[in-house]
Amino acid sequence: MGITSFDPREVRQFMEQQSRNYYGDTYHLIIKNCNHFSDDICYKLTGKRIPKWVNRLARIGILNSELNAFCQTTVSQEDYPKAFD
């Protein structure tokens, strides 16, 4: 994606700071997924964004409110026991 001016120690500190914004219970398939994380980190380290096509499916999902509502639902083992076998 590019080159950063940060040295390895600075990258480590930067990533530790960013981890406060990206933790498990804030993950959302459509609006805050691993591609959003990658884009944010790449931009802050290099000034370049990831290619737009990488997160195209999530952008399409934003338009579909039913899909968005489904992605916010927590699935438990009691709901779908066979999915956890």
C-alpha positions as CSV (number, residue, x, y, z in Angstrom):
1,M,0.0,0.0,0.0
2,G,2.9,2.3,0.5
3,I,5.7,3.3,2.8
4,T,5.3,4.9,6.3
5,S,7.8,7.2,7.9
6,F,7.2,5.5,11.3
7,D,9.9,3.3,12.7
8,P,9.0,-0.1,14.0
9,R,8.6,1.2,17.6
10,E,6.3,4.0,16.4
11,V,4.2,1.5,14.4
12,R,3.8,-0.7,17.4
13,Q,2.7,2.3,19.6
14,F,0.4,3.5,16.8
15,M,-1.3,0.1,16.5
16,E,-1.8,-0.1,20.3
17,Q,-3.5,3.2,20.2
18,Q,-5.7,2.2,17.3
19,S,-6.7,-1.0,19.0
20,R,-8.8,1.2,21.3
21,N,-11.1,1.9,18.3
22,Y,-11.3,-1.6,17.0
23,Y,-12.3,-4.4,19.4
24,G,-14.5,-7.4,19.1
25,D,-17.8,-6.0,20.4
26,T,-17.8,-3.1,17.9
27,Y,-17.3,-5.3,14.8
28,H,-20.2,-5.0,12.3
29,L,-20.2,-6.9,9.0
30,I,-21.5,-3.9,7.1
31,I,-20.3,-0.6,8.8
32,K,-17.2,-1.6,10.8
33,N,-15.4,-4.6,9.4
34,C,-11.9,-5.7,8.8
35,N,-11.8,-3.8,5.6
36,H,-12.7,-0.6,7.4
37,F,-9.9,-1.3,9.8
38,S,-7.4,-1.9,7.0
39,D,-8.5,1.3,5.2
40,D,-8.2,3.4,8.3
41,I,-4.8,2.0,9.3
42,C,-3.3,2.3,5.8
43,Y,-4.5,5.8,5.4
44,K,-3.1,6.9,8.8
45,L,0.3,5.1,8.1
46,T,0.8,5.9,4.4
47,G,-1.7,8.5,3.4
48,K,-3.2,6.0,0.9
49,R,-6.6,4.3,1.1
50,I,-7.2,0.6,0.2
51,P,-8.9,0.1,-3.2
52,K,-12.6,1.0,-3.2
53,W,-13.6,-2.3,-4.6
54,V,-12.3,-4.1,-1.5
55,N,-15.3,-3.0,0.6
56,R,-17.9,-2.8,-2.2
57,L,-20.1,-5.5,-0.8
58,A,-20.3,-3.7,2.6
59,R,-21.3,-0.5,0.8
60,I,-24.1,-2.4,-1.1
61,G,-25.2,-3.9,2.2
62,I,-25.7,-0.4,3.8
63,L,-28.4,0.1,1.2
64,N,-30.3,-3.0,2.2
65,S,-31.8,-2.3,5.6
66,E,-32.9,-5.9,6.1
67,L,-29.4,-7.2,5.6
68,N,-28.1,-4.5,7.9
69,A,-30.6,-5.5,10.6
70,F,-29.6,-9.2,10.2
71,C,-25.9,-8.4,10.6
72,Q,-26.6,-6.7,13.9
73,T,-28.3,-9.8,15.3
74,T,-26.4,-12.0,17.6
75,V,-26.7,-15.7,16.8
76,S,-26.5,-18.1,19.8
77,Q,-26.0,-21.8,19.9
78,E,-29.6,-22.2,21.2
79,D,-30.9,-20.4,18.0
80,Y,-28.9,-22.5,15.5
81,P,-27.4,-25.5,17.3
82,K,-26.4,-27.3,14.1
83,A,-24.3,-24.2,13.0
84,F,-22.0,-24.8,16.0
85,D,-21.4,-28.6,15.5
